[in-house]
Amino acid sequence: MILVRRLLGEVLRAERLRQGRTLRDVSASARVSRGYISEIERGQKEASSECLAAICSALAVPLSSVMREVSGQLERVEHTSSVASLPTPARVDADVTNVAA
Amino acid sequence: MILVRRLLGEVLRAERLRQGRTLRDVSASARVSRGYISEIERGQKEASSECLAAICSALAVPLSSVMREVSGQLERVEHTSSVASLPTPARVDADVTNVAA
């Protein structure tokens, strides 16, 4: 099962690291405990809406862009899962007549 | 403050109603209590990632599309808020020389 909290945590962590910021820094700015942010980043705790808004504000990224990134990652995982669950296609490479037809 | 759970609840509720389905139906299909789904739809409770996945599965909508919809709504709200917080522009309609310059 795809878990939103895991992808959300990865997106938040990637953004924090991209900015070269520490958990301590974001924690102080967001007024959210360092342990809680760390658990959210690792996908171990659900972020409440208030907490998510505070972290995004501390990172100066719009909530919408974080959610869009999560949505995009979900889409890729869903696509991979649906492709993986498709039946294996019959081999057609021995019969090229269809290509030219 | 924009709350993700409120927008998420609205998106889930709109999708359920679009399908003409009842809380009872989705609850049974998702194996999530009716009261909990109702609270999620009204933005009163955060949906856990597992619960969100179960509701999306019951509604047969990809999680990614629900999150994309939430992201889009967030973007609109953020845009409206930022426009609303812009300083009122000085009146320029009395001086049209700038336009022609």
Backbone of each chain as ProteinMPNN parsed JSONL, in Angstrom:
{"seq_chain_A": "MILVRRLLGEVLRAERLRQGRTLRDVSASARVSRGYISEIERGQKEASSECLAAICSALAVPLSSVMREVSGQLERVEHTSSVASLPTPARVDADVTNVAA", "coords_chain_A": {"N_chain_A": [[0.845, -1.207, 0.0], [0.518, 2.204, -0.873], [1.771, 4.813, 0.995], [0.745, 7.941, 1.929], [1.929, 9.486, 3.926], [4.577, 8.644, 3.928], [5.623, 9.434, 1.442], [5.131, 12.168, 1.629], [6.789, 12.816, 3.788], [9.268, 12.285, 2.62], [9.337, 14.229, 0.613], [9.294, 16.605, 2.117], [11.657, 16.313, 3.563], [13.56, 16.224, 1.504], [13.291, 18.813, 0.495], [14.097, 20.346, 2.693], [16.791, 19.538, 2.93], [17.708, 20.34, 0.45], [17.722, 23.03, 0.834], [19.762, 23.183, 2.552], [19.344, 23.083, 5.291], [19.022, 22.493, 8.835], [17.362, 20.088, 10.992], [17.001, 21.2, 13.47], [16.969, 23.933, 12.959], [14.684, 24.228, 11.236], [12.772, 23.259, 12.957], [12.795, 25.161, 15.041], [11.957, 27.41, 13.651], [9.458, 26.614, 12.703], [8.194, 26.087, 15.011], [7.715, 23.517, 15.891], [8.293, 20.412, 17.406], [11.595, 18.979, 17.236], [11.837, 16.224, 17.211], [9.319, 15.386, 16.358], [9.167, 16.484, 13.757], [11.234, 15.063, 12.628], [10.208, 12.454, 12.752], [8.027, 12.749, 11.061], [9.327, 13.295, 8.65], [10.503, 10.85, 8.23], [8.362, 9.338, 7.677], [7.027, 8.169, 9.744], [5.206, 9.279, 11.403], [1.976, 10.76, 11.08], [1.524, 13.952, 9.698], [-0.13, 16.585, 11.204], [-2.593, 18.83, 9.822], [-2.143, 21.456, 10.635], [0.492, 21.349, 11.532], [1.815, 20.596, 9.225], [1.347, 22.848, 7.657], [2.796, 24.693, 9.149], [5.417, 23.723, 8.912], [5.829, 23.934, 6.15], [5.633, 26.671, 5.913], [7.839, 27.424, 7.426], [9.801, 26.448, 5.767], [9.404, 28.04, 3.703], [7.959, 27.275, 1.421], [5.206, 26.87, -0.771], [2.301, 25.22, 0.411], [0.773, 24.042, -1.57], [2.614, 23.357, -3.552], [4.114, 21.417, -2.34], [2.164, 19.434, -1.984], [1.576, 18.972, -4.637], [3.906, 17.836, -5.529], [3.896, 15.497, -4.001], [1.621, 14.325, -5.061], [2.484, 13.902, -7.697], [4.522, 12.033, -7.294], [3.041, 9.951, -6.223], [1.529, 9.324, -8.441], [3.457, 8.308, -10.169], [4.218, 6.014, -8.746], [1.777, 4.641, -8.711], [1.447, 4.205, -11.43], [3.631, 2.548, -11.985], [2.942, 0.366, -10.392], [0.566, -0.449, -11.639], [1.475, -1.143, -14.151], [3.176, -3.203, -13.463], [1.347, -5.055, -12.623], [0.059, -5.821, -14.859], [-0.824, -8.383, -17.24], [1.758, -10.463, -18.574], [2.788, -9.572, -21.765], [2.229, -11.434, -24.814], [4.902, -12.825, -26.658], [5.881, -11.029, -29.475], [7.862, -10.489, -31.146], [8.84, -12.307, -32.935], [7.194, -12.242, -34.98], [6.858, -10.129, -37.386], [5.12, -9.234, -39.216], [2.832, -7.873, -38.486], [3.679, -5.302, -37.971], [4.284, -4.147, -40.405], [1.863, -4.244, -41.623]], "CA_chain_A": [[0.0, 0.0, 0.0], [1.269, 3.458, -0.942], [1.391, 5.647, 2.126], [0.965, 9.371, 1.69], [2.844, 10.081, 4.913], [5.96, 8.32, 3.578], [6.001, 10.321, 0.33], [5.129, 13.533, 2.165], [8.015, 12.936, 4.576], [10.411, 12.345, 1.697], [9.314, 15.529, -0.069], [9.691, 17.637, 3.084], [13.076, 16.119, 3.886], [14.347, 16.625, 0.327], [13.269, 20.27, 0.409], [14.944, 20.881, 3.777], [18.196, 19.28, 2.596], [18.023, 21.183, -0.696], [17.99, 24.373, 1.376], [20.916, 23.068, 3.45], [18.923, 23.454, 6.647], [19.0, 21.411, 9.816], [16.098, 19.839, 11.684], [16.94, 22.157, 14.57], [16.613, 25.229, 12.372], [13.281, 24.198, 10.793], [11.977, 23.053, 14.169], [12.68, 26.442, 15.742], [11.194, 28.319, 12.807], [8.071, 26.13, 12.587], [7.678, 25.855, 16.371], [7.293, 22.112, 15.976], [9.445, 19.749, 18.018], [12.516, 18.364, 16.303], [11.524, 14.798, 17.132], [8.09, 15.225, 15.564], [9.518, 16.726, 12.349], [12.065, 13.942, 12.194], [9.32, 11.3, 12.524], [7.237, 13.046, 9.854], [10.219, 13.135, 7.486], [10.773, 9.42, 8.007], [7.094, 8.667, 7.377], [6.599, 7.381, 10.892], [4.048, 9.957, 12.018], [1.168, 11.614, 10.205], [1.607, 15.37, 10.035], [-1.442, 17.246, 11.25], [-2.663, 19.915, 8.838], [-1.517, 22.65, 11.231], [1.923, 21.108, 11.575], [2.269, 20.619, 7.834], [1.355, 24.259, 7.24], [3.889, 25.365, 9.865], [6.693, 23.277, 8.333], [5.926, 24.546, 4.816], [5.89, 28.087, 6.127], [9.238, 27.532, 7.869], [10.643, 26.166, 4.598], [9.019, 29.043, 2.692], [7.434, 26.653, 0.198], [3.741, 26.791, -0.699], [1.696, 23.911, 0.67], [0.287, 23.472, -2.831], [3.692, 22.754, -4.335], [4.462, 20.164, -1.645], [1.129, 18.457, -2.297], [1.688, 18.633, -6.049], [5.044, 16.918, -5.623], [3.421, 14.217, -3.454], [0.696, 13.782, -6.057], [3.284, 13.419, -8.824], [5.219, 10.799, -6.889], [1.998, 8.93, -6.114], [1.146, 8.946, -9.8], [4.512, 7.444, -10.704], [4.133, 4.715, -8.061], [0.556, 3.977, -9.194], [1.702, 3.764, -12.802], [4.54, 1.407, -11.905], [2.178, -0.756, -9.839], [-0.413, -0.952, -12.602], [2.228, -1.802, -15.218], [3.694, -4.46, -12.913], [0.268, -6.011, -12.43], [-0.496, -6.217, -16.161], [-0.355, -9.699, -17.666], [2.911, -10.394, -19.465], [2.322, -9.662, -23.154], [2.768, -12.534, -25.599], [6.042, -12.376, -27.476], [5.456, -10.757, -30.857], [9.031, -10.08, -31.938], [9.132, -13.307, -33.976], [6.222, -12.057, -36.059], [6.938, -8.702, -37.693], [4.163, -8.912, -40.283], [1.869, -6.901, -37.963], [4.259, -3.965, -37.993], [4.204, -3.605, -41.758], [0.473, -4.331, -42.123]], "C_chain_A": [[0.878, 1.255, 0.0], [0.831, 4.328, 0.225], [1.772, 7.101, 1.869], [1.995, 9.926, 2.668], [4.316, 9.8, 4.578], [6.448, 9.269, 2.469], [6.087, 11.77, 0.803], [6.414, 13.786, 2.958], [9.235, 13.083, 3.685], [10.49, 13.707, 1.009], [9.791, 16.636, 0.874], [11.184, 17.543, 3.401], [13.951, 16.603, 2.726], [14.414, 18.146, 0.224], [14.172, 20.887, 1.488], [16.427, 20.718, 3.427], [18.636, 20.135, 1.406], [18.393, 22.595, -0.235], [19.185, 24.37, 2.322], [20.569, 23.419, 4.879], [18.855, 22.238, 7.558], [17.598, 21.246, 10.394], [15.909, 20.882, 12.787], [16.443, 23.518, 14.082], [15.12, 25.26, 11.995], [12.352, 24.05, 11.993], [11.743, 24.378, 14.893], [11.783, 27.398, 14.962], [9.716, 27.922, 12.744], [7.396, 26.0, 13.952], [7.033, 24.477, 16.492], [8.506, 21.362, 16.505], [10.274, 19.01, 16.972], [12.185, 16.878, 16.107], [10.315, 14.531, 16.248], [8.405, 15.423, 14.078], [10.328, 15.548, 11.801], [11.194, 12.711, 11.894], [8.459, 11.497, 11.276], [8.102, 12.797, 8.617], [10.473, 11.663, 7.178], [9.489, 8.632, 7.753], [6.563, 7.849, 8.532], [5.406, 7.986, 11.613], [3.291, 10.723, 10.944], [1.38, 13.056, 10.645], [0.19, 15.917, 10.122], [-1.419, 18.379, 10.239], [-1.974, 21.177, 9.352], [0.003, 22.547, 11.186], [2.518, 21.171, 10.171], [2.363, 22.065, 7.337], [2.529, 24.995, 7.886], [5.247, 24.983, 9.269], [6.891, 23.916, 6.957], [6.252, 26.027, 4.941], [7.343, 28.287, 6.543], [10.191, 27.31, 6.701], [10.395, 27.183, 3.478], [8.655, 28.398, 1.359], [5.916, 26.601, 0.311], [3.296, 25.357, -0.435], [1.307, 23.24, -0.646], [1.412, 22.788, -3.596], [4.164, 21.458, -3.687], [3.44, 19.086, -2.0], [1.191, 18.035, -3.765], [2.822, 17.629, -6.262], [4.632, 15.526, -5.118], [2.508, 13.533, -4.472], [1.45, 13.187, -7.244], [3.99, 12.121, -8.499], [4.231, 9.648, -6.764], [1.64, 8.399, -7.494], [2.185, 7.995, -10.402], [4.437, 6.053, -10.07], [2.919, 3.941, -8.561], [0.774, 3.418, -10.597], [2.578, 2.517, -12.794], [3.787, 0.178, -11.416], [1.236, -1.33, -10.881], [0.292, -1.645, -13.759], [2.701, -3.168, -14.728], [2.603, -5.504, -12.788], [-0.394, -6.427, -13.746], [-0.022, -7.626, -16.501], [0.831, -9.527, -18.618], [2.423, -10.515, -20.901], [2.953, -10.857, -23.865], [3.917, -12.003, -26.448], [5.577, -12.173, -28.913], [6.655, -10.483, -31.756], [9.391, -11.089, -33.038], [8.205, -13.103, -35.179], [6.149, -10.569, -36.386], [5.925, -8.298, -38.76], [3.161, -7.86, -39.816], [2.37, -5.472, -38.102], [4.052, -3.325, -39.372], [2.76, -3.508, -42.262], [-0.232, -2.989, -42.046]], "O_chain_A": [[1.842, 1.361, 0.759], [-0.364, 4.551, 0.417], [2.931, 7.44, 1.63], [2.838, 10.74, 2.29], [5.194, 10.602, 4.895], [7.541, 9.829, 2.553], [7.001, 12.504, 0.425], [7.046, 14.834, 2.818], [10.123, 13.894, 3.951], [11.574, 14.267, 0.842], [10.585, 17.494, 0.488], [11.879, 18.555, 3.495], [14.947, 17.297, 2.931], [15.463, 18.706, -0.094], [14.915, 21.832, 1.221], [17.219, 21.643, 3.606], [19.775, 20.598, 1.349], [19.247, 23.259, -0.823], [19.58, 25.417, 2.835], [21.389, 23.984, 5.603], [18.657, 21.109, 7.107], [16.76, 22.144, 10.299], [14.805, 21.38, 13.006], [15.607, 24.159, 14.719], [14.389, 26.176, 12.373], [11.277, 24.648, 12.035], [10.623, 24.676, 15.307], [10.957, 28.104, 15.54], [8.834, 28.78, 12.733], [6.181, 25.825, 14.039], [5.977, 24.301, 17.099], [9.632, 21.644, 16.097], [9.757, 18.496, 15.98], [12.244, 16.352, 14.995], [10.293, 13.566, 15.483], [7.969, 14.636, 13.237], [10.13, 15.105, 10.67], [11.418, 12.013, 10.904], [8.194, 10.553, 10.532], [7.66, 12.166, 7.657], [10.637, 11.277, 6.02], [9.521, 7.407, 7.629], [5.751, 6.945, 8.341], [4.688, 7.299, 12.34], [3.889, 11.267, 10.015], [1.411, 13.342, 11.841], [-0.604, 15.727, 9.201], [-0.349, 18.838, 9.841], [-1.304, 21.88, 8.596], [0.704, 23.503, 10.854], [3.594, 21.734, 9.965], [3.333, 22.448, 6.683], [3.178, 25.822, 7.246], [6.127, 25.834, 9.139], [7.984, 24.383, 6.635], [7.047, 26.568, 4.172], [8.005, 29.21, 6.069], [11.263, 27.912, 6.647], [11.077, 27.185, 2.454], [9.002, 28.913, 0.296], [5.392, 26.316, 1.388], [3.849, 24.407, -0.991], [1.485, 22.035, -0.819], [1.192, 21.752, -4.223], [4.563, 20.519, -4.375], [3.813, 17.949, -2.287], [0.899, 16.887, -4.101], [2.712, 16.702, -7.065], [4.973, 14.511, -5.724], [2.608, 12.329, -4.71], [1.107, 12.113, -7.737], [4.051, 11.214, -9.329], [4.53, 8.515, -7.143], [1.472, 7.196, -7.692], [1.839, 7.011, -11.056], [4.575, 5.041, -10.757], [3.002, 2.738, -8.808], [0.345, 2.308, -10.912], [2.304, 1.55, -13.505], [3.962, -0.918, -11.949], [1.111, -2.549, -11.005], [-0.222, -2.625, -14.298], [2.644, -4.158, -15.456], [2.881, -6.702, -12.839], [-1.29, -7.27, -13.759], [1.069, -8.024, -16.093], [0.892, -8.558, -19.374], [1.713, -11.466, -21.228], [4.079, -11.246, -23.555], [3.891, -10.857, -26.897], [4.947, -13.056, -29.495], [6.507, -10.273, -32.96], [10.149, -10.773, -33.955], [8.394, -13.698, -36.24], [5.435, -9.828, -35.711], [5.882, -7.135, -39.163], [2.687, -7.052, -40.614], [1.589, -4.546, -38.323], [3.702, -2.151, -39.493], [2.475, -2.779, -43.211], [-1.399, -2.882, -42.423]]}, "seq_chain_B": "MILVRRLLGEVLRAERLRQGRTLRDVSASARVSRGYISEIERGQKEASSECLAAICSALAVPLSSVMREVSGQLERVEHTSSVASLPTPARVDADVTNVAA", "coords_chain_B": {"N_chain_B": [[-5.476, 30.198, 8.308], [-4.731, 27.8, 5.853], [-6.178, 24.666, 5.764], [-5.187, 21.469, 5.115], [-6.683, 19.182, 5.684], [-9.298, 20.057, 5.557], [-9.729, 20.767, 2.884], [-9.128, 18.314, 1.723], [-11.162, 16.737, 2.788], [-13.367, 17.945, 1.582], [-12.893, 17.354, -1.109], [-13.029, 14.555, -1.103], [-15.651, 14.172, -0.281], [-17.078, 15.442, -2.332], [-16.44, 13.764, -4.45], [-17.608, 11.347, -3.626], [-20.318, 12.079, -3.579], [-20.643, 12.755, -6.246], [-20.559, 10.279, -7.336], [-22.899, 9.381, -6.44], [-23.084, 8.002, -4.047], [-23.569, 6.605, -0.729], [-22.571, 7.428, 2.659], [-22.682, 5.147, 4.193], [-22.39, 3.092, 2.346], [-19.77, 3.599, 1.265], [-18.333, 3.417, 3.601], [-18.684, 0.712, 4.313], [-17.427, -0.503, 2.174], [-14.839, 0.507, 2.342], [-14.132, -0.332, 4.777], [-14.009, 1.343, 6.959], [-15.097, 3.207, 9.708], [-18.351, 4.724, 9.623], [-18.772, 7.096, 10.993], [-16.195, 8.09, 11.269], [-15.411, 8.523, 8.582], [-17.264, 10.447, 7.95], [-16.448, 12.532, 9.643], [-13.946, 13.045, 8.562], [-14.669, 13.924, 6.021], [-15.88, 16.306, 6.704], [-13.754, 17.741, 7.488], [-12.973, 17.57, 10.079], [-11.478, 15.636, 11.255], [-8.175, 14.357, 10.917], [-7.24, 12.343, 8.187], [-5.779, 9.197, 8.429], [-2.958, 7.875, 6.645], [-3.411, 5.247, 5.843], [-6.159, 5.033, 6.059], [-7.013, 6.97, 4.269], [-6.088, 5.847, 1.899], [-7.696, 3.584, 1.859], [-10.269, 4.688, 1.606], [-10.056, 5.992, -0.867], [-9.647, 3.783, -2.457], [-12.083, 2.474, -2.091], [-13.693, 4.298, -3.361], [-12.76, 4.006, -5.821], [-10.914, 5.764, -6.984], [-7.793, 7.108, -7.99], [-5.306, 7.702, -5.527], [-3.464, 9.646, -6.197], [-4.877, 11.379, -7.885], [-6.731, 12.49, -6.197], [-5.018, 13.849, -4.444], [-3.897, 15.607, -6.252], [-6.052, 17.188, -6.903], [-6.513, 18.374, -4.413], [-4.134, 19.784, -4.175], [-4.426, 21.57, -6.308], [-6.629, 23.067, -5.442], [-5.54, 24.186, -3.148], [-3.63, 25.798, -4.326], [-5.196, 27.689, -5.635], [-6.384, 28.937, -3.426], [-4.104, 29.937, -2.142], [-3.218, 31.71, -4.078], [-5.316, 33.539, -4.157], [-5.125, 34.519, -1.541], [-2.578, 35.711, -1.62], [-2.922, 37.683, -3.511], [-4.847, 39.174, -2.243], [-3.362, 40.148, -0.161], [-1.648, 41.892, -1.277], [-0.348, 45.238, -1.632], [-2.614, 47.949, -2.133], [-2.73, 49.128, -5.406], [-1.44, 52.283, -6.536], [-3.555, 54.822, -7.85], [-3.543, 55.131, -11.311], [-4.922, 55.932, -13.42], [-5.455, 58.549, -13.946], [-3.275, 59.559, -15.083], [-2.025, 59.16, -17.99], [0.262, 59.34, -19.389], [2.403, 57.649, -18.91], [1.732, 55.305, -20.167], [1.96, 55.784, -22.886], [4.598, 56.411, -23.128]], "CA_chain_B": [[-4.562, 29.141, 7.849], [-5.366, 26.816, 4.988], [-5.999, 23.347, 6.355], [-5.257, 20.401, 4.124], [-7.748, 18.217, 5.989], [-10.589, 20.598, 5.146], [-9.806, 20.615, 1.423], [-9.162, 16.875, 1.442], [-12.513, 16.285, 3.106], [-14.289, 18.445, 0.544], [-12.638, 16.609, -2.349], [-13.552, 13.191, -0.934], [-17.12, 14.254, -0.214], [-17.569, 15.766, -3.677], [-16.299, 12.568, -5.283], [-18.631, 10.386, -3.186], [-21.629, 12.563, -4.03], [-20.629, 12.663, -7.701], [-20.849, 8.876, -7.652], [-24.21, 9.088, -5.887], [-22.95, 6.95, -3.03], [-23.829, 7.011, 0.649], [-21.503, 7.182, 3.633], [-22.815, 3.754, 4.62], [-21.827, 2.289, 1.266], [-18.313, 3.776, 1.214], [-17.838, 2.901, 4.876], [-18.644, -0.76, 4.246], [-16.452, -0.879, 1.162], [-13.493, 0.893, 2.791], [-13.939, -0.888, 6.131], [-13.708, 2.458, 7.856], [-16.393, 3.523, 10.321], [-19.105, 5.794, 8.989], [-18.541, 8.328, 11.744], [-14.835, 8.57, 10.966], [-15.433, 9.08, 7.222], [-18.046, 11.679, 8.007], [-15.615, 13.57, 10.259], [-12.895, 13.371, 7.593], [-15.289, 14.733, 4.949], [-16.175, 17.649, 7.209], [-12.488, 18.383, 7.862], [-12.855, 17.604, 11.543], [-10.437, 14.677, 11.668], [-7.153, 14.045, 9.919], [-7.307, 10.96, 7.716], [-4.476, 8.532, 8.408], [-2.611, 7.473, 5.275], [-4.063, 3.959, 5.557], [-7.584, 5.304, 5.918], [-7.162, 7.702, 3.012], [-5.911, 4.865, 0.814], [-8.875, 2.705, 1.854], [-11.417, 5.451, 1.082], [-9.831, 6.178, -2.314], [-9.86, 2.478, -3.081], [-13.532, 2.245, -2.073], [-14.284, 5.202, -4.36], [-12.115, 3.665, -7.1], [-10.187, 6.907, -7.545], [-6.391, 7.043, -7.578], [-4.862, 8.642, -4.493], [-2.756, 10.759, -6.848], [-5.802, 12.372, -8.439], [-7.296, 13.202, -5.04], [-4.007, 14.782, -3.956], [-3.73, 16.642, -7.279], [-7.189, 18.079, -6.736], [-6.25, 19.143, -3.192], [-3.05, 20.711, -4.507], [-4.99, 22.622, -7.16], [-7.466, 23.951, -4.614], [-4.619, 24.942, -2.293], [-2.982, 26.804, -5.163], [-6.162, 28.77, -5.84], [-6.535, 29.672, -2.167], [-2.851, 30.671, -1.918], [-3.186, 32.815, -5.033], [-6.287, 34.535, -3.681], [-4.582, 35.144, -0.328], [-1.443, 36.58, -1.928], [-3.463, 38.854, -4.203], [-5.546, 39.976, -1.233], [-2.417, 40.793, 0.752], [-0.831, 42.862, -2.002], [-0.768, 46.615, -1.352], [-3.494, 48.515, -3.157], [-1.915, 49.93, -6.319], [-1.795, 53.704, -6.642], [-4.381, 55.082, -9.038], [-2.705, 55.66, -12.391], [-5.77, 56.207, -14.571], [-5.5, 59.995, -14.21], [-2.028, 59.94, -15.725], [-1.841, 58.153, -19.04], [1.514, 59.603, -20.128], [3.289, 56.489, -18.763], [1.343, 54.26, -21.108], [2.451, 56.095, -24.226], [6.059, 56.663, -23.103]], "C_chain_B": [[-5.324, 28.124, 6.989], [-5.118, 25.439, 5.579], [-6.214, 22.268, 5.299], [-6.438, 19.478, 4.417], [-9.128, 18.723, 5.55], [-10.774, 20.418, 3.632], [-9.904, 19.14, 1.039], [-10.565, 16.321, 1.683], [-13.518, 16.706, 2.039], [-14.137, 17.658, -0.752], [-13.237, 15.203, -2.25], [-15.08, 13.191, -0.943], [-17.703, 14.507, -1.605], [-17.508, 14.534, -4.576], [-17.366, 11.522, -4.922], [-20.007, 10.797, -3.702], [-21.747, 12.487, -5.553], [-21.001, 11.236, -8.138], [-22.222, 8.456, -7.119], [-24.172, 8.007, -4.818], [-23.152, 7.5, -1.626], [-22.587, 6.762, 1.511], [-21.495, 5.709, 4.025], [-22.134, 2.822, 3.604], [-20.299, 2.36, 1.264], [-17.67, 3.223, 2.484], [-17.675, 1.379, 4.827], [-17.539, -1.206, 3.295], [-15.019, -0.611, 1.63], [-13.131, 0.243, 4.124], [-13.42, 0.174, 7.099], [-15.052, 2.897, 8.426], [-17.029, 4.754, 9.67], [-18.838, 7.138, 9.666], [-17.192, 8.948, 11.407], [-14.807, 9.202, 9.575], [-16.173, 10.415, 7.208], [-17.211, 12.822, 8.582], [-14.499, 14.009, 9.304], [-13.477, 14.293, 6.512], [-15.572, 16.154, 5.417], [-14.917, 18.378, 7.687], [-12.279, 18.439, 9.356], [-11.809, 16.633, 12.072], [-9.429, 14.536, 10.542], [-7.371, 12.596, 9.478], [-5.912, 10.359, 7.801], [-4.212, 8.103, 6.966], [-3.312, 6.17, 4.891], [-5.546, 4.174, 5.268], [-7.86, 6.022, 4.6], [-7.052, 6.747, 1.822], [-7.149, 3.979, 0.702], [-10.097, 3.424, 1.268], [-11.261, 5.655, -0.429], [-10.083, 4.868, -3.051], [-11.355, 2.171, -3.159], [-14.235, 3.104, -3.131], [-13.733, 4.918, -5.763], [-11.517, 4.889, -7.789], [-8.729, 6.8, -7.096], [-6.1, 8.096, -6.518], [-4.227, 9.879, -5.138], [-3.729, 11.812, -7.363], [-6.482, 13.153, -7.318], [-6.289, 14.247, -4.545], [-3.776, 15.92, -4.959], [-4.838, 17.679, -7.16], [-6.988, 18.969, -5.5], [-5.177, 20.202, -3.471], [-3.566, 21.884, -5.346], [-5.832, 23.606, -6.36], [-6.6, 24.807, -3.694], [-4.004, 26.097, -3.085], [-3.92, 28.0, -5.386], [-6.301, 29.625, -4.583], [-5.287, 30.515, -1.902], [-2.789, 31.895, -2.829], [-4.111, 33.936, -4.569], [-5.735, 35.273, -2.47], [-3.468, 36.11, -0.683], [-1.914, 37.823, -2.665], [-4.12, 39.794, -3.192], [-4.568, 40.722, -0.335], [-1.485, 41.775, 0.04], [-1.279, 44.274, -1.626], [-1.668, 47.117, -2.489], [-2.661, 49.371, -4.094], [-2.385, 51.384, -6.34], [-2.622, 53.895, -7.901], [-3.5, 55.69, -10.114], [-3.569, 56.136, -13.556], [-5.872, 57.699, -14.9], [-4.26, 60.442, -14.983], [-1.695, 58.872, -16.781], [-0.533, 58.361, -19.805], [2.454, 58.397, -20.054], [3.021, 55.422, -19.811], [1.973, 54.496, -22.464], [3.973, 56.213, -24.275], [6.857, 55.467, -23.593]], "O_chain_B": [[-6.405, 27.66, 7.352], [-3.976, 25.081, 5.866], [-7.274, 22.173, 4.681], [-7.122, 19.039, 3.493], [-10.012, 17.934, 5.216], [-11.826, 19.979, 3.167], [-10.665, 18.767, 0.146], [-11.084, 15.54, 0.886], [-14.395, 15.937, 1.646], [-15.125, 17.333, -1.411], [-13.869, 14.721, -3.19], [-15.711, 12.318, -1.538], [-18.683, 13.879, -2.006], [-18.418, 14.292, -5.368], [-17.951, 10.892, -5.803], [-20.766, 9.966, -4.201], [-22.817, 12.192, -6.086], [-21.659, 11.025, -9.157], [-22.655, 7.322, -7.321], [-25.095, 7.202, -4.694], [-22.94, 8.684, -1.363], [-21.69, 6.002, 1.146], [-20.435, 5.1, 4.171], [-21.406, 1.898, 3.969], [-19.618, 1.335, 1.262], [-16.591, 2.633, 2.438], [-16.653, 0.838, 5.248], [-16.81, -2.159, 3.571], [-14.107, -1.391, 1.356], [-11.974, 0.264, 4.546], [-12.536, -0.064, 7.922], [-16.042, 2.953, 7.698], [-16.346, 5.681, 9.235], [-18.698, 8.169, 9.009], [-17.064, 10.166, 11.278], [-14.251, 10.286, 9.397], [-15.764, 11.371, 6.549], [-17.256, 13.944, 8.078], [-14.15, 15.187, 9.242], [-12.87, 15.296, 6.137], [-15.514, 17.097, 4.628], [-14.995, 19.485, 8.221], [-11.501, 19.255, 9.852], [-11.316, 16.783, 13.19], [-9.782, 14.587, 9.364], [-7.653, 11.727, 10.304], [-4.956, 10.948, 7.298], [-5.141, 7.985, 6.167], [-3.753, 6.008, 3.754], [-6.11, 3.574, 4.353], [-8.827, 5.713, 3.904], [-7.824, 6.832, 0.866], [-7.599, 3.659, -0.398], [-10.869, 2.826, 0.519], [-12.225, 5.508, -1.18], [-10.664, 4.856, -4.137], [-11.837, 1.668, -4.174], [-15.237, 2.694, -3.717], [-14.174, 5.504, -6.752], [-11.598, 5.035, -9.008], [-8.459, 6.442, -5.95], [-6.578, 9.228, -6.595], [-4.428, 11.005, -4.683], [-3.444, 13.007, -7.29], [-6.775, 14.339, -7.472], [-6.658, 15.387, -4.262], [-3.495, 17.053, -4.568], [-4.606, 18.88, -7.297], [-7.259, 20.169, -5.542], [-5.299, 21.355, -3.058], [-3.193, 23.036, -5.123], [-5.762, 24.817, -6.568], [-6.876, 25.987, -3.481], [-3.875, 27.215, -2.587], [-3.501, 29.156, -5.335], [-6.333, 30.854, -4.646], [-5.392, 31.67, -1.487], [-2.365, 32.973, -2.413], [-3.749, 35.113, -4.583], [-5.854, 36.494, -2.37], [-3.398, 37.205, -0.126], [-1.363, 38.905, -2.466], [-3.981, 41.015, -3.261], [-4.885, 41.789, 0.19], [-0.641, 42.41, 0.671], [-2.455, 44.491, -1.334], [-1.492, 46.747, -3.649], [-1.947, 50.261, -3.632], [-3.571, 51.671, -6.183], [-2.411, 53.209, -8.901], [-2.786, 56.66, -9.858], [-3.062, 56.665, -14.545], [-6.316, 58.074, -15.985], [-4.203, 61.568, -15.478], [-1.148, 57.816, -16.463], [-0.252, 57.639, -20.761], [3.208, 58.135, -20.991], [3.928, 54.735, -20.28], [2.454, 53.57, -23.117], [4.569, 56.123, -25.349], [8.086, 55.52, -23.633]]}, "name": "protein", "num_of_chains": 2, "seq": "MILVRRLLGEVLRAERLRQGRTLRDVSASARVSRGYISEIERGQKEASSECLAAICSALAVPLSSVMREVSGQLERVEHTSSVASLPTPARVDADVTNVAAMILVRRLLGEVLRAERLRQGRTLRDVSASARVSRGYISEIERGQKEASSECLAAICSALAVPLSSVMREVSGQLERVEHTSSVASLPTPARVDADVTNVAA"}
